[in-house]
Amino acid sequence: MGIDERGCASYRQLTGTYQLGSIQLAIGHVQVDPYVPPSRMRVILDPDTARLPA
């Protein structure tokens, strides 16, 4: 991605949804300052992959 050793603001470009095999990683908000609320991310997977009971 080319953001190594760059400022926190460059991490904002990570916002989006990424397919990682059978799961998706959704990055909704990336903090750009260490003193603001944390980044928001979620992992999306179907119940069979998660092996959740019926």
N, C-alpha and C positions, 0 to 999 in steps of 0.2 A: 504494500500500500504506500510505501514511501513516507511514512510519518515518524519513523524512528528519529529520536534526538531533536524533534521539533517541539514547539510550544503546545500547551494544552488545547488551544483553539483549533489546531489542525486535526484533533480527534473528532471534531464535529462532522467531518466528511464520512465517518463510519456509520452515520444514521442510515437505516434501511433494513431490509430483511435479507438474510443469507441462508441458503440451503446447505445444510451440513449433514449429508447422508440422509437418514430418515427423520431428522429433526430440522426445524427452522429456528434461527436466532433472529429476533426482531429487536433492533436497537432504536428506541423511540426518541431518546434525548441523551445527549452526551454533555456532561458538565464541562465547562471550559475554564473553571476557576476552582481551586481546591476549597474555597470557603462558601460555595453555593450548594444547594441540595444535590444529592447524588444522581448519577446517570440512571436512566430507566431502560431496562432490557427485559425481554421475556423469551422463554424457550417454548416453542410450539411443537407438539407431537400428538399423534393420534393415540387413542386409548389402548390399542393393541400393542403399539410400540412401548407405551408406558407400563404395560401389563397391569392395568387397573382392574379390579374386580368388577363384575357386572353390577 
